[in-house]
Amino acid sequence: MIELFHNHASTCSQKVRICLAEKKLQYVSRHVNLATFEHLTDAYLQINPNGVVPALRHDGETVIESTVICEYLNEVFPDNPLSPPTALGRAHMRAWLRYIDEVPSMAVRVPTFQNLVLPSYQKLSRQEFESLADSMPVRKQFIMRMGQDGFSSDDYQTSIEQLERSLVRMEKALEGSRWIVGDQYTIADICIAPVLHRMAEMGMAAMWLADLPGVTAWYERIANRASFEEAFYPEARLSHYFPQLKDLEIITGGAGG
């Protein structure tokens, strides 16, 4: 049995749901409510000591870290392979996975928290805020860097520059190929898809629509895959929680209606 402990709108959860859909795997959904800090409860920390989503439980054994989960699923369930057939191809894919985790996935959190999450933290007293941050096993420094006044203009601009550079790197990789690692759809495409989806939700799609045709065409292909719609159901969209985003989001393909 496969159980997925996840949050509807979490980008890391979304990539695992895409992977499960591509593999055509059934799973038991265990939704974790981030708004009530369920991910920081003792019960959930027993499942994922990092206090983040998602976590996967397969036949009683737990796997954490979203990219690791995708690689695990691809290895354990070899049908519908999501990695290149050669060692060199897999090396290229894994290099992309490290980059995606370290750069764009981290960078997109800054505008997300600054524009959408910060107001809820500003309602807390200073003591409540510091206590909450201190309870986060791996995100404390990120939350403290934001503080209750928001990220500095330098921090915010750095995150935008990192996203811009990531898009340019994607554009180069897509020259002459359909997917990021050649002509096979892989875990690299899966892991970057929620980042662009999040950007599109926040009205940032112009960063690639303007002059990055390779990325634009890639995102169209991604958004028209059945797995995309399965992963981004209505509750998985930020506009479900932040109606003001409906006037900003630019999401193409089948899931965009």
N, C-alpha and C positions, 0 to 999 in steps of 0.2 A: 504494500500500500504506500502511496505517496501522499504526504501531507505538506501543504505549503503555508507557512506562517508569513503573512504578507500584509501590506496596506494597499488599498485601491490606488491611491495617487502617488505612491512612492516610485521614483524612477528605477531604483534597484529592483523592486518587486516586479515592475513592468517588464524588465528584460527577462526575468525568469519565466514570467507568464508567456512571453513570446516564444521562448525556447520550448516550454511544455507544449504549446500549441503546434509549433513546427514538428515536434516529435509525435504529435497526436497522442499525448499521454493524458489520462484521466487523473485527477488529484482531488483530495479533500481540501477545501479552502478553509483556512483558519485566519480570519481577519484580525489584525492587530490595530487597535485604535490609537494612533499617535497623538490625537488631540487630547486624550485623557491620560497620556503617558503610560499606556499599558505596556509599552516596550521596555519600561524601566522598572516594572514590577518584579518581585522575586521570582514569580512563576515563569515569566518570560525569560529572565536572565538565566534561569536554569537551562533553557533551550538555546539561547544565544547570549553568551556572556558579554558580547560587545554592546548589547542593548540597542541593536538596530534591526531593521527588516531588510531582506527576508531571511528565513531559515527553512531548510527542507528536511523533512524526516522521511526516510525511505526504509521500510521494513524495520522500523524501530531505531535506526541509526540516523544521527543528525549531521547535516552538512551546512556550513554557514559561508558567507561571502558570495554575493550574487554571481560574479564572474566564475568563481570556483564551482558554484552550483550548476551553471550552464555547462562547464567542461565536464563535470561529473555526469550529468544527464546524457551528454553526448557519448561518453565512454561506456556507460552502463546500458544504454539503449541505442545500439548502433544503427538501427534503421533510420532512414532519412538523415544521413550524416551532415553535420554542421561544421566540419573542419576539413581542410585540404587533404588529399590522399598522400602527399609526400611530406617527408620530414622537414624539408626546406619551407614548404608552404605552411606547415603548422608553426614553424618558427616565426615566420612573418606574421601569422595571425596572432600568436601570443605576444609578439612585440607590440602590435596594435592594442591588444587587450590591456597591457600594462599602461600604455600611453592613455587610453580612454579612461582607465580608473584614476590615474594620477593627475590628468589635466582637465579635459572637458567635463568629466563627471563631478569633479570638485568645483570647477569654476561656475557651473550652472547653479550650484547651491547658493551662491552669493546673491544674485538677483532674486532668486526664489524666496530666500529668507528675508532679504531686505524689503521686498515689495509686498510680500504676502504673510509671512509668519511674524515678523517683528511687532506688529500692533498687539498681538496676543501677549508677547513678552513685556510690552510696555505697561500692561495692566497690573503686572506683579510689583510687589515692593522690592526694594533692592535685595533684601535678605532672601525673599522667596526666589528671586531670579538666580542669585548666587548658589542657593541650595539646589535648585533645579539643575543648573549647569554642573555642579559638583557631582550630581548623581549619574551623569552621563559617562559611561566607561571610555568611549572613544571620541566623543564629539565635544567634550568640555572646552577645549581650546578654541574651537571654531565658534562656539556660542559666546564665549567670553570676548573673542576678538570682535564680534558683532556688537556685543553689549546691548544696552537698552536704548542707545542713541543711534544704532545702525552702524554699518561699516563705514570706514573713512572713504573719502572720494578716491584716494589712491588704491585702496583695496578693491573698490567697486570697478574702477577702470581697469585694473589688472585682470580681473575676472573676465571682463568684456574682451580684452586683448587676447586672453588665452582661448576664448571661444572663437574669435576671429582666426587665430593661427590654426586652431584645430580644423576649422572649415577649409582653410587653404590647403592644409595637409591632405584632407579628404579629397579635395578637388584634384590634386596632383595624383593621388592613388587611383582615382577613377578615370584618369585619361586612358582611353582605349579599353576599359573593362566595365562590366556591369556592377560589380561589387567591390568592396574595399580591398579584398585580397584576391584579385583576379576575377574570373568569371563564375566562381562558386559562391553562393550565399553562405556565410559562415557566422560563427559566434561574434566576430568583430562587428558585422552589420547589426546583429541583434543588440549588442551592448551600447552602440552609439545611438541607436534609434530613439530610445527614450529621452536622450539629451536634446536631440533636435525637436522631438515632439514637445518637450517642456518649453523650449525656446519659442516654438510656434504658438503655444498656448499663451505665452506672455507677450505676443506681438513682436517677436524678434526674428521672424522668418525673413525679413528684408535683408538680413545679414548674408543670406545665400541667394535669395531670389534675384537680387540686383545684378550680380556679375559672376556667379558661380554655377554655370549651367550643369556641370557634372553632378554637383551636390543636389541641385534642384531636381534633376531627372532621377537620381538615386532615391530621394525622399518620396517622390511620386511612386516609384516601384515598391518601396517599403510599405507605404500607406495603403497600397492596393492588395497586399497579401492578406490572406484570410487570418493569419496569426496576429496581424496588427489589430484587426477588429476584435479578436478574442481577448487580447491583452488590454485594449483601451475601450472597455465598455463605459457606459455613461458615468458610473460612479468613479471611474479612473481618471476622469477629466477634471482639471482644476476648476473649470467654469461651473461644475456641479456645486462647488463649495464657495467659489468667488464669482458670482454672476457678472461682476464688472468686466471680467475677462472675455465675455462673449463678444464684445465689440472689438477686441484686440486680436483674438486668435486667428491664425491663418493655417489651417490644417487641410491639406489636399488629400485626395485619394478616397477610397471607400469609407474609411472611418470618419472622414470629415463631413460626410453627408453631402 
